[in-house]
Amino acid sequence: MWRITLWHPDRDDGTCVYLVPHWQARTEVAARSVALARHADRAAVMNEPAHALQMTVGEVAFTPAVRSQARAAAWVALVQHDAITERGWARSPLDRQHVERDEEWQQEVHAAHHRYRERIIGFGDSIRGVMASVAGTDAAWDLEPYRDGFGRIRWDDVRADIHKAALTHIWHTPFGVVWIDLG
C-alpha cells in the first residue's frame, strides 16, 4: 500500500493523505499520479479549491506485504539487469531489450544481488524510514538543511541529493525502500 501525503508548500495548515493499493499503482511515479488525480477531484468540493490545488507531495511511503532487505536487493539486481521494467516482469522480447537470459546472465544477476546485499546503507518503508535506520551511524545525515519554514523535511530534496553523486541510490521496491552504495 502506498501512502502519499500532500501539504501546501507555503502554509502549515494540514495535510491530505491518500492510500493507493499496490495493484493499482506498481511504481512510486504511478502512485503519485493516482494520488494527485484523486486530490484534484476532491479539491473542487473543498473550502478553498485554489489552495488545495497548490498542495504538493510531501512524503511517499510504501508498506510492503513482505518486508525484506534481501528481496529488495534482489529486486534491484533484476531491475539493473533488465529483467524487471516499470510494468513489472519483462516477458516479451521487446521488454527484455534482447537480453539473453543464459547461465552467464544468471551469474551476473546473482553476483549483483550479493554485492547489493553487502552494500545496503539503509532500509525502511519510506525515505524517512531509511534515514531513521541509519541514525547514529557514519551514514547518518543532518536533515536540518532540508527543513522548510514549518519544520517539515523535503524528502524529495533528500533523495535528489543522494542521487546527485551517483554513487548511492534509493529504490522503492515491492519489499521496501532500500538505499544502496553503488560505488
C-alpha positions in Angstrom: 0.0 0.0 0.0 1.3 3.4 -0.9 0.7 6.3 1.5 1.0 9.7 -0.3 1.0 12.8 1.9 0.3 16.2 0.4 0.9 19.6 2.0 0.9 23.2 1.0 4.5 24.5 0.4 3.8 28.0 1.8 1.4 27.2 4.6 1.3 24.8 7.6 -2.5 24.2 7.7 -2.8 20.5 7.5 -2.1 17.6 5.1 -4.1 15.4 2.8 -3.3 11.7 2.8 -4.1 9.2 0.0 -3.8 5.5 0.2 -3.1 3.8 -3.1 -3.1 -0.1 -3.3 0.0 -1.6 -4.9 -2.2 -3.4 -7.5 -3.4 0.0 -8.7 0.0 1.7 -8.9 3.0 -0.6 -9.1 5.6 2.2 -9.0 6.1 5.4 -7.0 5.6 7.6 -10.1 2.2 5.9 -10.7 1.2 6.2 -7.1 2.0 9.9 -7.0 -0.1 10.3 -10.2 -3.1 8.5 -8.8 -2.9 10.4 -5.5 -2.6 13.8 -7.3 -5.6 12.9 -9.6 -7.7 11.9 -6.5 -6.7 15.2 -4.8 -7.6 17.2 -7.9 -11.1 15.6 -7.9 -11.6 16.3 -4.2 -10.3 19.9 -4.4 -13.4 21.0 -6.2 -15.5 20.3 -3.1 -13.0 21.7 -0.5 -13.5 25.1 1.2 -10.6 26.6 -0.7 -10.2 24.8 -4.0 -7.4 27.0 -5.3 -5.4 26.5 -2.1 -6.0 22.7 -2.2 -4.7 22.5 -5.8 -1.4 24.2 -4.8 -0.6 21.3 -2.4 2.4 19.2 -3.4 3.6 15.7 -2.5 5.5 16.0 0.8 6.2 12.3 1.6 5.8 8.9 0.0 5.8 5.7 2.0 5.2 2.2 0.8 4.2 -0.6 3.2 5.1 -3.9 1.5 3.2 -7.1 2.1 6.6 -8.8 2.7 9.4 -6.5 4.1 12.8 -7.9 3.3 16.2 -6.2 2.7 17.5 -9.3 0.8 14.5 -9.4 -1.5 14.8 -5.7 -2.1 18.4 -6.1 -3.1 17.4 -9.0 -5.4 14.7 -6.7 -7.0 17.3 -4.0 -7.6 19.7 -6.5 -9.2 16.9 -7.7 -11.5 16.0 -4.1 -12.4 19.6 -3.4 -13.2 19.8 -6.4 -15.5 16.6 -5.6 -17.4 14.6 -8.5 -16.0 12.0 -6.1 -14.5 10.6 -3.0 -16.1 8.3 -0.2 -14.9 5.4 -2.5 -15.9 6.7 -5.5 -14.0 8.5 -8.6 -15.1 9.9 -8.4 -18.7 8.1 -11.1 -20.5 8.3 -10.1 -24.2 11.5 -9.7 -26.2 10.7 -6.0 -26.5 10.6 -5.6 -22.7 13.8 -7.6 -22.3 15.7 -5.4 -24.7 17.0 -8.6 -26.3 19.0 -9.7 -23.3 19.8 -13.4 -23.4 19.0 -15.0 -20.1 21.6 -17.7 -20.2 23.8 -19.0 -17.4 26.2 -16.1 -17.7 23.4 -13.6 -17.3 22.1 -15.5 -14.3 25.5 -15.5 -12.7 25.8 -11.7 -13.3 22.4 -11.1 -11.6 23.4 -13.4 -8.7 26.7 -11.6 -8.2 25.0 -8.2 -8.3 22.4 -9.4 -5.8 25.1 -10.5 -3.3 27.1 -7.3 -3.9 24.0 -5.1 -3.3 23.1 -7.1 -0.1 26.5 -6.3 1.3 26.3 -2.6 0.3 22.8 -1.7 1.8 23.2 1.5 3.7 19.6 1.8 4.9 16.2 0.2 4.7 12.6 1.2 5.5 9.1 1.9 4.2 10.0 5.5 3.1 12.9 7.8 2.8 12.1 8.9 6.4 12.4 5.3 7.5 15.6 4.8 5.6 17.1 7.9 7.3 15.9 6.7 10.7 17.6 3.3 10.1 21.0 5.0 9.6 20.7 7.3 12.6 23.7 7.0 14.8 25.9 5.5 12.1 28.5 7.0 9.8 25.8 7.2 7.1 23.5 9.4 9.1 22.6 12.7 7.5 21.9 16.1 9.1 18.4 16.7 7.8 18.2 20.4 9.1 19.1 21.9 5.7 16.1 20.0 4.2 13.5 21.5 6.6 11.1 24.1 5.3 9.9 27.1 7.3 7.4 24.9 9.1 9.9 22.2 10.2 8.8 19.7 7.6 11.5 17.8 5.8 11.5 18.0 2.0 12.1 14.3 1.3 12.3 14.7 -2.5 15.3 17.1 -1.9 16.9 14.5 0.3 16.5 11.8 -2.4 17.8 14.2 -5.1 21.0 14.9 -3.1 21.5 11.2 -2.6 21.2 10.5 -6.3 23.2 13.6 -7.3 26.6 11.9 -6.5 25.5 8.8 -8.5 27.4 6.6 -6.0 24.4 5.7 -4.0 20.7 5.3 -4.9 17.4 4.8 -3.2 14.8 2.4 -4.8 11.2 1.8 -3.9 10.8 -1.9 -4.3 7.8 -4.3 -3.6 9.8 -5.3 -0.5 10.6 -1.9 1.0 12.7 1.2 0.3 16.4 0.4 0.1 19.4 2.7 -0.1 22.4 1.0 -1.7 26.1 2.1 -2.2 26.9 1.5 -5.8 30.5 2.7 -5.6 
